[in-house]
Amino acid sequence: MFVLPLPHGSLVVEFVSEENHGDGTSTVTWRSTAPMSATQLQAMRLKAVALP
C-alpha cells in the first residue's frame, strides 16, 4: 500500500495487477482503499517516465 499526500488529505492506494504487453509496455492497475460510498469523488493521475 502507498499513501499519496494530497492538498486536502491523503489517498491510500494498493497494487492490483500488472499486464505485460511484450513490447516494453504494461498496464498497471491500482485501486483506492476507500469505499466509493466514503467520498463523492476520487481521482488519481499518474505519470510514469522510463529512466535511461
Secondary structure, DSSP 4 states (H G I P E B T S, - for coil): -EEEEETTEEEEEEEEEEEE-SSS-EEEEEEESS-GGG-S------------
